[in-house]
Amino acid sequence: MAPTLLPGDRLLVCRWPVRIGDLVAVSDPRAPARVLVKRIADRDERGFWLLGDAPDESTDSRTFGWVEPGQVLGKVVYRYGPAHRSGSLVGTRAPTPGVGEYDSR
């Protein structure tokens, strides 16, 4: 299956409360000026465990570990471009099995 997002997608990010399963924009822990979009797979006292929707091709918490809440910029709620792919992203599910199924420890 194709990933939820593709290169060139334009996204609207809002500072809404986030929960497991949400797509979020996050400052890359390795290069804070860079923004990543990942899905929240787990949350605990250490912060958020983030996974990409294409696990074999993603750099995510399996590489950089837990992400502090302050690094989460917001919830990805809408794709406004390209026009033929526009629409709400709230409530989307990972296109491949995985969110909540990975060993996050």
Buried (B, 14 or more C-beta within 10 A) or exposed (E): EEBBBEEEBEBEBEEEEBEEBBBBBBBBBEEEEEEBBBBBBBBEEEBBBBBBBBBEEBEBBBEBEBBEEEBBBBBBBBBEEEEEEEEEBEEBEBEBEBBBEBEBE
